[in-house]
Amino acid sequence: QVQLVESGGGLVQAGGSLTLSCAASKNIFSFDSVGWYRQALGKQRELVATFTNSHISRGIDYADSVKGRFAISIDNAKNTAFLQMNSLNPEDTAVYYCTARQWGNTYWGQGTQVTVSS
């Protein structure tokens, strides 16, 4: 059973930074993709960033709302994905979820709350 454990959320002032971590229970490069989604209160879950490493395609994608401010990275030795978030604003407030896909299966972490105060 694949497990993804997020950490690093918290309360930060507008303009500040946070780094989220997602520790996987297996070789993180074995996944076709690893990514981050977020869900604000009363809104649908939305894609934030993905790192794709499948036999079909490779690359990194970001939601337009976070381009230039967020960066996804992978530490293969630690089986961990990171989401560096800079220039945070109150609209970034949400529960952030790590996700990984492999062989048609999608795995989710438990989520970590990020709150940005104005």
N, CA and C atoms as an extended XYZ file, in Angstrom:
354
Properties=species:S:1:pos:R:3:atomname:S:1:resname:S:1:resid:I:1 pbc="F F F"
N         0.840       -1.182        0.000 N   GLN     1
C         0.000        0.000        0.000 CA  GLN     1
C         0.883        1.243        0.000 C   GLN     1
N         0.633        2.119       -0.964 N   VAL     2
C         1.415        3.345       -1.063 CA  VAL     2
C         0.915        4.348       -0.032 C   VAL     2
N         1.851        4.976        0.644 N   GLN     3
C         1.501        6.039        1.589 CA  GLN     3
C         2.236        7.319        1.221 C   GLN     3
N         1.527        8.416        1.306 N   LEU     4
C         2.090        9.742        1.087 CA  LEU     4
C         1.801       10.568        2.332 C   LEU     4
N         2.828       11.135        2.916 N   VAL     5
C         2.664       11.894        4.151 CA  VAL     5
C         3.168       13.313        3.936 C   VAL     5
N         2.240       14.276        4.021 N   GLU     6
C         2.601       15.679        3.844 CA  GLU     6
C         2.987       16.309        5.177 C   GLU     6
N         3.805       17.329        5.090 N   SER     7
C         4.158       18.125        6.261 CA  SER     7
C         4.584       19.507        5.782 C   SER     7
N         4.677       20.438        6.727 N   GLY     8
C         5.193       21.756        6.396 CA  GLY     8
C         4.159       22.853        6.315 C   GLY     8
N         2.892       22.514        6.447 N   GLY     9
C         1.867       23.540        6.409 CA  GLY     9
C         1.902       24.399        7.663 C   GLY     9
N         1.119       25.471        7.651 N   GLY    10
C         1.068       26.338        8.813 CA  GLY    10
C         0.488       27.683        8.486 C   GLY    10
N         0.687       28.608        9.396 N   LEU    11
C         0.188       29.979        9.251 CA  LEU    11
C         1.346       30.889        8.863 C   LEU    11
N         1.132       31.700        7.834 N   VAL    12
C         2.176       32.609        7.373 CA  VAL    12
C         1.533       33.913        6.945 C   VAL    12
N         2.260       34.998        7.072 N   GLN    13
C         1.748       36.295        6.637 CA  GLN    13
C         1.868       36.434        5.128 C   GLN    13
N         1.026       37.268        4.566 N   ALA    14
C         1.094       37.543        3.134 CA  ALA    14
C         2.497       38.016        2.758 C   ALA    14
N         2.979       37.492        1.647 N   GLY    15
C         4.332       37.802        1.208 CA  GLY    15
C         5.370       36.824        1.703 C   GLY    15
N         4.978       35.955        2.617 N   GLY    16
C         5.913       34.996        3.180 CA  GLY    16
C         6.059       33.741        2.344 C   GLY    16
N         6.821       32.790        2.883 N   SER    17
C         7.130       31.548        2.176 CA  SER    17
C         6.900       30.345        3.073 C   SER    17
N         6.601       29.234        2.449 N   LEU    18
C         6.510       27.941        3.124 CA  LEU    18
C         7.000       26.874        2.165 C   LEU    18
N         7.509       25.799        2.729 N   THR    19
C         7.890       24.636        1.922 CA  THR    19
C         7.136       23.423        2.437 C   THR    19
N         6.365       22.811        1.575 N   LEU    20
C         5.650       21.586        1.909 CA  LEU    20
C         6.479       20.380        1.490 C   LEU    20
N         6.379       19.314        2.256 N   SER    21
C         7.072       18.064        1.936 CA  SER    21
C         6.063       16.939        1.810 C   SER    21
N         6.377       15.995        0.957 N   CYS    22
C         5.536       14.809        0.756 CA  CYS    22
C         6.462       13.601        0.727 C   CYS    22
N         6.440       12.817        1.791 N   ALA    23
C         7.281       11.641        1.887 CA  ALA    23
C         6.513       10.422        1.387 C   ALA    23
N         7.090        9.738        0.405 N   ALA    24
C         6.453        8.559       -0.179 CA  ALA    24
C         7.018        7.284        0.448 C   ALA    24
N         6.198        6.244        0.476 N   SER    25
C         6.604        4.981        1.101 CA  SER    25
C         7.369        4.081        0.139 C   SER    25
N         7.624        4.547       -1.088 N   LYS    26
C         8.383        3.775       -2.055 CA  LYS    26
C         9.169        4.732       -2.936 C   LYS    26
N         9.967        4.186       -3.833 N   ASN    27
C        10.790        4.979       -4.739 CA  ASN    27
C         9.917        5.992       -5.474 C   ASN    27
N        10.161        7.270       -5.217 N   ILE    28
C         9.271        8.287       -5.751 CA  ILE    28
C         9.379        8.393       -7.261 C   ILE    28
N        10.510        8.021       -7.832 N   PHE    29
C        10.661        8.059       -9.289 CA  PHE    29
C         9.972        6.880       -9.975 C   PHE    29
N         9.426        5.959       -9.191 N   SER    30
C         8.678        4.855       -9.789 CA  SER    30
C         7.276        5.300      -10.206 C   SER    30
N         6.839        6.445       -9.706 N   PHE    31
C         5.515        6.947      -10.068 CA  PHE    31
C         5.542        7.608      -11.446 C   PHE    31
N         4.435        7.537      -12.150 N   ASP    32
C         4.323        8.236      -13.428 CA  ASP    32
C         4.275        9.747      -13.222 C   ASP    32
N         3.701       10.159      -12.130 N   SER    33
C         3.657       11.579      -11.817 CA  SER    33
C         3.477       11.784      -10.322 C   SER    33
N         3.980       12.893       -9.856 N   VAL    34
C         3.810       13.323       -8.473 CA  VAL    34
C         3.368       14.784       -8.529 C   VAL    34
N         2.429       15.133       -7.686 N   GLY    35
C         1.950       16.504       -7.775 CA  GLY    35
C         1.320       17.002       -6.502 C   GLY    35
N         0.900       18.238       -6.576 N   TRP    36
C         0.233       18.902       -5.454 CA  TRP    36
C        -1.084       19.489       -5.944 C   TRP    36
N        -2.125       19.270       -5.159 N   TYR    37
C        -3.423       19.888       -5.362 CA  TYR    37
C        -3.745       20.691       -4.107 C   TYR    37
N        -4.720       21.551       -4.233 N   ARG    38
C        -5.194       22.272       -3.058 CA  ARG    38
C        -6.710       22.444       -3.138 C   ARG    38
N        -7.303       22.588       -1.961 N   GLN    39
C        -8.744       22.789       -1.885 CA  GLN    39
C        -9.040       23.842       -0.834 C   GLN    39
N        -9.536       24.965       -1.296 N   ALA    40
C        -9.954       26.023       -0.379 CA  ALA    40
C       -11.363       25.746        0.100 C   ALA    40
N       -11.713       26.323        1.220 N   LEU    41
C       -13.029       26.105        1.815 CA  LEU    41
C       -14.117       26.514        0.837 C   LEU    41
N       -15.020       25.598        0.556 N   GLY    42
C       -16.130       25.886       -0.333 CA  GLY    42
C       -15.805       25.843       -1.807 C   GLY    42
N       -14.586       25.436       -2.146 N   LYS    43
C       -14.183       25.392       -3.549 CA  LYS    43
C       -13.758       23.985       -3.941 C   LYS    43
N       -13.686       23.769       -5.258 N   GLN    44
C       -13.253       22.470       -5.751 CA  GLN    44
C       -11.744       22.320       -5.616 C   GLN    44
N       -11.313       21.088       -5.532 N   ARG    45
C        -9.889       20.810       -5.484 CA  ARG    45
C        -9.274       21.178       -6.825 C   ARG    45
N        -8.126       21.848       -6.792 N   GLU    46
C        -7.484       22.283       -8.025 CA  GLU    46
C        -6.025       21.873       -8.060 C   GLU    46
N        -5.547       21.662       -9.268 N   LEU    47
C        -4.152       21.284       -9.460 CA  LEU    47
C        -3.254       22.499       -9.213 C   LEU    47
N        -2.165       22.285       -8.500 N   VAL    48
C        -1.194       23.347       -8.246 CA  VAL    48
C         0.071       23.115       -9.073 C   VAL    48
N         0.628       21.912       -8.988 N   ALA    49
C         1.874       21.631       -9.697 CA  ALA    49
C         2.026       20.129       -9.865 C   ALA    49
N         2.615       19.722      -10.988 N   THR    50
C         2.873       18.300      -11.202 CA  THR    50
C         4.259       18.090      -11.781 C   THR    50
N         4.836       16.955      -11.411 N   PHE    51
C         6.119       16.496      -11.965 CA  PHE    51
C         5.817       15.166      -12.636 C   PHE    51
N         5.935       15.141      -13.958 N   THR    52
C         5.599       13.939      -14.715 CA  THR    52
C         6.865       13.233      -15.146 C   THR    52
N         6.898       11.924      -14.940 N   ASN    53
C         8.094       11.147      -15.270 CA  ASN    53
C         7.680        9.786      -15.817 C   ASN    53
N         6.792        9.785      -16.801 N   SER    54
C         6.325        8.527      -17.368 CA  SER    54
C         7.035        8.242      -18.679 C   SER    54
N         6.769        7.067      -19.264 N   HIS    55
C         7.373        6.732      -20.554 CA  HIS    55
C         6.736        7.543      -21.677 C   HIS    55
N         5.629        8.197      -21.392 N   ILE    56
C         4.931        8.997      -22.405 CA  ILE    56
C         5.413       10.432      -22.402 C   ILE    56
N         5.606       10.982      -21.232 N   SER    57
C         6.007       12.393      -21.166 CA  SER    57
C         6.757       12.678      -19.884 C   SER    57
N         7.564       13.727      -19.939 N   ARG    58
C         8.288       14.198      -18.765 CA  ARG    58
C         8.182       15.713      -18.717 C   ARG    58
N         8.038       16.258      -17.515 N   GLY    59
C         8.007       17.694      -17.407 CA  GLY    59
C         7.344       18.158      -16.136 C   GLY    59
N         7.308       19.459      -15.992 N   ILE    60
C         6.711       20.100      -14.823 CA  ILE    60
C         5.655       21.084      -15.308 C   ILE    60
N         4.523       21.087      -14.647 N   ASP    61
C         3.448       22.013      -14.987 CA  ASP    61
C         2.945       22.701      -13.732 C   ASP    61
N         2.521       23.938      -13.906 N   TYR    62
C         1.986       24.720      -12.796 CA  TYR    62
C         0.656       25.353      -13.179 C   TYR    62
N        -0.191       25.533      -12.181 N   ALA    63
C        -1.391       26.331      -12.408 CA  ALA    63
C        -0.967       27.770      -12.680 C   ALA    63
N        -1.721       28.462      -13.516 N   ASP    64
C        -1.369       29.840      -13.854 CA  ASP    64
C        -1.280       30.722      -12.603 C   ASP    64
N        -2.108       30.415      -11.620 N   SER    65
C        -2.173       31.254      -10.425 CA  SER    65
C        -0.915       31.168       -9.560 C   SER    65
N        -0.073       30.147       -9.784 N   VAL    66
C         1.116       29.987       -8.943 CA  VAL    66
C         2.417       30.071       -9.731 C   VAL    66
N         2.330       30.207      -11.041 N   LYS    67
C         3.543       30.283      -11.858 CA  LYS    67
C         4.417       31.450      -11.419 C   LYS    67
N         5.708       31.166      -11.291 N   GLY    68
C         6.645       32.195      -10.861 CA  GLY    68
C         6.743       32.348       -9.355 C   GLY    68
N         5.821       31.699       -8.617 N   ARG    69
C         5.851       31.812       -7.152 CA  ARG    69
C         6.110       30.465       -6.481 C   ARG    69
N         5.608       29.394       -7.068 N   PHE    70
C         5.744       28.051       -6.505 CA  PHE    70
C         6.718       27.229       -7.348 C   PHE    70
N         7.359       26.270       -6.695 N   ALA    71
C         8.270       25.371       -7.417 CA  ALA    71
C         8.174       23.980       -6.816 C   ALA    71
N         7.967       22.985       -7.682 N   ILE    72
C         7.941       21.596       -7.248 CA  ILE    72
C         9.301       20.972       -7.510 C   ILE    72
N         9.748       20.138       -6.590 N   SER    73
C        11.026       19.461       -6.765 CA  SER    73
C        10.950       18.075       -6.133 C   SER    73
N        11.896       17.233       -6.523 N   ILE    74
C        11.931       15.857       -6.052 CA  ILE    74
C        13.313       15.543       -5.502 C   ILE    74
N        13.353       14.914       -4.343 N   ASP    75
C        14.605       14.395       -3.791 CA  ASP    75
C        14.501       12.877       -3.822 C   ASP    75
N        15.133       12.275       -4.826 N   ASN    76
C        15.006       10.829       -5.018 CA  ASN    76
C        15.583       10.063       -3.842 C   ASN    76
N        16.675       10.542       -3.262 N   ALA    77
C        17.325        9.833       -2.162 CA  ALA    77
C        16.423        9.750       -0.936 C   ALA    77
N        15.565       10.743       -0.775 N   LYS    78
C        14.664       10.783        0.381 CA  LYS    78
C        13.253       10.348        0.029 C   LYS    78
N        13.019       10.010       -1.253 N   ASN    79
C        11.662        9.659       -1.711 CA  ASN    79
C        10.660       10.731       -1.308 C   ASN    79
N        11.057       11.960       -1.497 N   THR    80
C        10.245       13.083       -1.041 CA  THR    80
C        10.062       14.119       -2.154 C   THR    80
N         8.844       14.623       -2.241 N   ALA    81
C         8.546       15.733       -3.140 CA  ALA    81
C         8.349       16.978       -2.299 C   ALA    81
N         8.744       18.108       -2.869 N   PHE    82
C         8.626       19.375       -2.155 CA  PHE    82
C         7.816       20.355       -2.992 C   PHE    82
N         7.176       21.276       -2.288 N   LEU    83
C         6.526       22.397       -2.954 CA  LEU    83
C         6.995       23.663       -2.239 C   LEU    83
N         7.884       24.387       -2.894 N   GLN    84
C         8.355       25.659       -2.357 CA  GLN    84
C         7.360       26.739       -2.770 C   GLN    84
N         6.830       27.450       -1.793 N   MET    85
C         5.810       28.460       -2.062 CA  MET    85
C         6.316       29.821       -1.586 C   MET    85
N         6.442       30.738       -2.518 N   ASN    86
C         6.911       32.084       -2.210 CA  ASN    86
C         5.827       33.116       -2.518 C   ASN    86
N         6.001       34.306       -1.997 N   SER    87
C         5.063       35.414       -2.243 CA  SER    87
C         3.621       34.975       -2.014 C   SER    87
N         3.405       34.327       -0.904 N   LEU    88
C         2.069       33.807       -0.608 CA  LEU    88
C         1.082       34.936       -0.388 C   LEU    88
N        -0.148       34.706       -0.795 N   ASN    89
C        -1.223       35.665       -0.565 CA  ASN    89
C        -2.434       34.939        0.012 C   ASN    89
N        -3.391       35.661        0.568 N   PRO    90
C        -4.534       34.996        1.214 CA  PRO    90
C        -5.293       34.038        0.301 C   PRO    90
N        -5.237       34.268       -1.015 N   GLU    91
C        -5.926       33.363       -1.943 CA  GLU    91
C        -5.250       31.989       -2.026 C   GLU    91
N        -4.064       31.868       -1.472 N   ASP    92
C        -3.368       30.571       -1.440 CA  ASP    92
C        -3.798       29.727       -0.242 C   ASP    92
N        -4.621       30.281        0.625 N   THR    93
C        -5.100       29.545        1.789 CA  THR    93
C        -5.925       28.338        1.345 C   THR    93
N        -5.535       27.157        1.805 N   ALA    94
C        -6.212       25.930        1.396 CA  ALA    94
C        -5.581       24.749        2.114 C   ALA    94
N        -6.215       23.596        1.979 N   VAL    95
C        -5.574       22.342        2.357 CA  VAL    95
C        -4.825       21.847        1.121 C   VAL    95
N        -3.555       21.549        1.282 N   TYR    96
C        -2.715       21.111        0.180 CA  TYR    96
C        -2.518       19.601        0.278 C   TYR    96
N        -2.734       18.923       -0.854 N   TYR    97
C        -2.646       17.468       -0.911 CA  TYR    97
C        -1.542       17.043       -1.876 C   TYR    97
N        -0.783       16.074       -1.456 N   CYS    98
C         0.192       15.436       -2.335 CA  CYS    98
C        -0.505       14.280       -3.043 C   CYS    98
N        -0.165       14.069       -4.296 N   THR    99
C        -0.754       12.975       -5.047 CA  THR    99
C         0.305       12.306       -5.908 C   THR    99
N         0.127       11.025       -6.145 N   ALA   100
C         1.036       10.278       -7.009 CA  ALA   100
C         0.219        9.286       -7.839 C   ALA   100
N         0.651        9.090       -9.077 N   ARG   101
C        -0.071        8.180       -9.973 CA  ARG   101
C         0.875        7.099      -10.491 C   ARG   101
N         0.342        5.889      -10.538 N   GLN   102
C         1.135        4.766      -11.041 CA  GLN   102
C         0.198        3.660      -11.492 C   GLN   102
N         0.409        3.159      -12.712 N   TRP   103
C        -0.357        2.032      -13.246 CA  TRP   103
C        -1.860        2.256      -13.147 C   TRP   103
N        -2.300        3.473      -13.414 N   GLY   104
C        -3.717        3.776      -13.399 CA  GLY   104
C        -4.286        4.055      -12.022 C   GLY   104
N        -3.477        3.943      -11.008 N   ASN   105
C        -3.930        4.223       -9.643 CA  ASN   105
C        -3.476        5.606       -9.210 C   ASN   105
N        -4.329        6.265       -8.434 N   THR   106
C        -4.003        7.573       -7.886 CA  THR   106
C        -3.998        7.493       -6.364 C   THR   106
N        -2.939        7.972       -5.778 N   TYR   107
C        -2.777        7.944       -4.326 CA  TYR   107
C        -2.771        9.381       -3.795 C   TYR   107
N        -3.342        9.550       -2.606 N   TRP   108
C        -3.441       10.876       -1.991 CA  TRP   108
C        -2.878       10.860       -0.580 C   TRP   108
N        -2.261       11.961       -0.203 N   GLY   109
C        -1.885       12.147        1.179 CA  GLY   109
C        -3.074       12.660        1.979 C   GLY   109
N        -2.847       12.885        3.267 N   GLN   110
C        -3.941       13.289        4.148 CA  GLN   110
C        -4.201       14.790        4.084 C   GLN   110
N        -3.286       15.533        3.510 N   GLY   111
C        -3.448       16.971        3.379 CA  GLY   111
C        -2.785       17.741        4.516 C   GLY   111
N        -2.358       18.954        4.203 N   THR   112
C        -1.772       19.833        5.202 CA  THR   112
C        -2.332       21.248        4.983 C   THR   112
N        -2.719       21.886        6.063 N   GLN   113
C        -3.375       23.189        5.968 CA  GLN   113
C        -2.341       24.303        5.809 C   GLN   113
N        -2.587       25.174        4.856 N   VAL   114
C        -1.792       26.390        4.676 CA  VAL   114
C        -2.741       27.575        4.822 C   VAL   114
N        -2.423       28.449        5.736 N   THR   115
C        -3.244       29.641        5.970 CA  THR   115
C        -2.370       30.878        5.819 C   THR   115
N        -2.792       31.779        4.948 N   VAL   116
C        -2.046       33.009        4.695 CA  VAL   116
C        -2.874       34.180        5.203 C   VAL   116
N        -2.337       34.898        6.156 N   SER   117
C        -3.050       36.044        6.726 CA  SER   117
C        -2.673       37.325        5.994 C   SER   117
N        -3.618       38.227        5.916 N   SER   118
C        -3.376       39.490        5.199 CA  SER   118
C        -2.803       40.549        6.129 C   SER   118
